[in-house]
Amino acid sequence: MFIDTVQPPIQEANAMASSEFAGSTTATMSTGSPSVNVSREATWKAQGFHASSRKPQPHHLEMEDYFAGPRDMARHSKLPFFMRLHGSVLPKMLLPLLFIGGWATAITTISKFTRVHLGINSLLLTVLGFVVGLALSFRSSTAYERYNDGRKYWSQLMLTSRNLARLIWVHVEERHSVSEELGKQDLLAKLSALNLLNAFAVALKHRLRFEPAIEYPDLEPLVAHLDLMAGTADQAALRKRKPTPWKSAGEYLGVSFAESNPRKLIKRANDNLGNPPLEILTYLSSYMEHVFQEKTMTGPIHQTWAMNNIGSLADVLTGTERVLNTPLPIAYTISISQITWAYVLVLPFQLYNYLHWVTIPGTMLAAYIILGLSKIGTEIENPFGNDVNDLPLDDYCRELAADIDVMTSTPPPRVEDWAHASNNRVLHPLSATGFQGWEHRSLEDIREALRAKATTTVRSIHAERPDTPFAEPKGSTV
């Protein structure tokens, strides 16, 4: 009976959504530029974007996905950590390791088959090893500090958005008692404001990834009705071009000459792209001003809390931009890179006197450890990108949207609906009597029961209270 009752509205809603989508598609194609829309959709799909922002698209983990990110936190591997490839920097280490292996082979071969002896005293190994250890420690600590700051700011975004969403949904009045139309307008305005919270998170994600367009499938439905500066720019010029196979392979292997400037799209734009997250906060502030003027949020403490939450979102925007735009000073980066490479290149000369042919694998192993730690520091220095170990911002945005959907799935709760319920066992585990049962008892009985509840010991959650005057007989209900 329940399924028969609920299913038709669901089918009707799906049919309405399908018809709306078909109508919008037909309208778009009737403008005379269907090829542009088809190419745009193909471009988004090629770049990994999907129309749905509520749940990740299911897919099998292909070989190239092992080194593309961010990593899907829902996936679980039973392999030991030392055997895992997903999340490893191994692909970007292949070319450096091959070069180091060739270098160590050349040094060993010359020393073995010629009269030129290239082995040196290992004292230099000890001195340089201490310096390299300090450099790598500094590089790792500063990189993880930035990674941790990025996660803290995004946690603050989630916390503030949930608080503000709950504040709007519960404490902004819907004036259904005045008129049905006015009540519907208030409800739809609340939903529009809550969508702005989703839009802020998604717009911030794209801004931190240097993706300045508005027509991304997870962003456009949320901001199409807003007059954003980036929306007036030429969107075609803001689309990423498909890289050539050679360029893709170079980026995959960590070749610096193949890496593009992440700000290329922003530099290439001739229009002022504005700051979409900040502009969205302006619209959110205008909504709060509207409810203040309409007196649908009258509590001063609620008004202050709402504006403080908007200010907190602005703090998140500024903080994440600080993490993104103030990396480790380039002098430190260059110096640390030079120190580590100098150490690795000198290593075969110091190992040959003791290891001979084992110098080759020994040098490659040391290079993997030293250069690998340096490469990890470089990767996590910007926690908002698309590397495997970067923060899964798409998952965070979907989680926030899902939380708001759950909140709005039912009307704002009223105390009489849940507190007065018969199965509300207000004195559990002392008594199984519900709210209505205790409502008919005297105030002295309630106080005495509370005293008994405080003085009665329960050793575990599964243990029953000892027999008391307030305990209900087993099987009884109120």
Secondary structure, 3 states (H helix, E strand, C coil): CHHHHHHHHHHHHHHHHHHHHHHHHHHHHCCCCHHHHHHHHHHHHHCCCCCCCCCCCCCCCCHHHHHCCCCCCCCCCCCCHHHCCCCCCHHHHHHHHHHHHHHHHHHHHHHHHCCCCCCCCCHHHHHHHHHHHHHHHHHHHHHHHHHHHHHHHHHHHHHHHHHHHHHHHHHCCCCCCCCHHHHHHHHHHHHHHHHHHHHHHHHHHHHHCCCCCCCCCCCHHHHCCCCCHHHHCCHHHHCCCCCCHHHHHHHHCCCHHHCCCCCHHHHHCCCCCCCHHHHHHHHHHHHHHHHHHCCCCCCHHHHHHHHHHHHHHHHHHHHHHHHHHCCCCHHHHHHHHHHHHHHHHHHHHHHHHHHHHHHHHHHHHHHHHHHHHHHHHHHHCCCCCCCCCCCCHHHHHHHHHHHHHHHHCCCCCCHHHHCCCCCCCCCCCCCCCCHHHHHCCCHHHHHHHHHHHHHCCCCCCCCCCCCCCCCCCCCCCC
